[in-house]
Amino acid sequence: MRAIRVAPLALLGASALTLLAPSAAHAAPDGATSTFNPTITPSVIAPGGRVTLGAGGCTGETTVTSGVFDTTTIPSGSTTATATIDTDARRGAVYAATFACGSTGTSRNVNLTITGGATSTPTPTPTTVPTASSTALVPGGVRGGLGGSSASTDTVEVAAGGALVVTAAAGALYFARRRSADRRH
């Protein structure tokens, strides 16, 4: 008899969780549900420099193509490979490198910035320490952490989550009191 009373509450909780939980389609910008996370280190490099290409989360062979280096293959069982930037790469330009994971069929783009060139006449070194406002920032910011999954706090989602917690606590309290009242008789 007790199972019949608990079943509607369990169905209500499961329905609320299903409706309010983020769907897997929103986990990645292209709808992919894989954990494929390609990287280029360093992301800012001079022409002729060497970069390390990483294919984290891909268990198969990964093919990397870009207009600034030759097509490179990261073999299955390995997570990194190196590539040499073309010496005629345009300084100050941002190039896209496309990583294609063979095991999942997922494709992702990672940007690579070519550093600006040296000037023809040497510039004197500054005598003051650079401040945050005088230093150059890499476009796009730091790529790390949650991968953009917590871009902003949505008030509706916070309220819905709080309501679920309060409902769960109230339901637990109700059944605990009801159960202790049944034992007294």
N, C-alpha and C positions, 0 to 999 in steps of 0.2 A: 504494500500500500504506500509506503514511504517513497518508493521509486516513482510512482505515478505523480506524486506531488513535486518531485525534484525535476522531472523531465521537462515541463514547460519553462522553468527557469533556466535550465541548461540550453534549451533551444533558443531562448531569448538572448542569452549571453553569446552563443555561437553566432547568431544572426547579426548582432551588433558588432562583434569583432570582425566578421566578414565584410560588413558594409563600411566600416571605418578604417580597416587596415589598408595600407597603400598596396596597389596591385603591382605585380612584377613588371608590367609593361612600363611603369613609370620609374623603374630602378635605373635604367640606362636611357640616354637620349635617343638611341635608335631602336628601342624596344627589345634589345637583347637582354637575356637573363644570365649571361656568362660573367665570369670574373676576370675576363681578359683585360689587362691593364698595361698597355705598352708604354715604354719610356725611352727618352733619348738623354744621355748624360755626356757632357754638359749640354744644356739646351741653348747656350750662347757660345759660339765658336768662331774662330778666324778661318778664312779660306785656307785649305791645305791641312787643317787639323783633323784629328781622329775622334770619332764619337763612339760611345758604346750604346748599342741598340738592345733594349730589354723587352722580352715578350712574356711578362708575368701572367700566369693564369692560362696560358695556351699549352696544352700537352702535345700538340702536333707540330708540324713544320710551319714556321711563320715566314712570309715573304714581305720584305720592306722595300717600297719604291719611293723615290723622291727625285725631283729635278736637280738636286744639288749633290747627289752621290749615286754610284752605281747600284743597281738592284742587288740587295743582299738577302740571303736566306739564313734564317736561324733554324738549325736542324732540330728535329724531334729529339727530346731528351735534354736539350740545352735551353737556357733561358736568355743567353746574351750572344751578341756577335759585334764586330767592330766594322766601321765604315770610314773611309777617308773622304772629306769634303773636297769638292772640286776646287782647284786653285783659281778658277775664273768665276767663282761665286760672287754675286753682287753684294758688296758691303752694305750693311744696314737693312738688308732684305729679310723677310720672314718666309721660309719655305715650309710647306706641309710634307710630312712623311706619312705614307699610308702603310699601316701594318695589317696584313691579312692572315688571320689564324686559320690554318688548314683543318684543325680538328673540330672547330665550332662553326666555321664559315663566317665568323664575325670580322668586321673590318673597322678600324679606328684610325683617326688622323691625329698626329702629334706635331706641333710647330717647332721649328728649329730656326733660330735667329743668327744671322751672320754679323759679326762685330764690325763696327765702323773702322775705316782704315786710318793709318797714320798720316799726319799732315806733312807737306813738303818742307816746311820750316819748323824746327823744334819750338815747342811752347815752353815757357818757363814754368817750373813747378810752383804750385801755390805755397804760400808761407803759412796759411791758416789751415786748420783741420776742417775737412768737409763736414757739412751738416746734413741732416736728413733732406732738407729742401734743395741742396746743391748736388746730391748724388743722383745718378741715373737709375731708374727702376725698369726692370724687365717687364715688357707688356704682358698682361694676362695674370700677373701675380704668381704666388706660390701654388704649385700643384701638389697637394698632399692631403692627408686626412681622410675625410669621408667621401671625397670625390664629387662634391657638389650636392650630396643628398640632404644637406641641411642649409640650403641657401637662405631661407628666411623662416621666421616663426609665424605660423598662421594662427590667428586668434581662434578661429572656428575649430581647428584641430586640437588646440590646447584645451578648449572648453569641452569638446567631445571626449577627449581622454580623461579629463577630470571627472566628467559625468559618469564615465564607465567605472572609474575607481570608486566613486561615492556609491554607485549602484551596487557594485560587488561587495563593498564593506557593509552596506545596509542589508543586503541579502544574507550575508554571513551572520550578521548580528541577529536578524530575524529568525533564521533557522536554529541558531545556537540557543536563543531564549525559548523558542518553541520546543526544542528538544529537551531542555532542562525542565520545562513546565510539564511535559508528558511523563517524565520520570517521577515527578512528585506524587502523582495520583496512584 
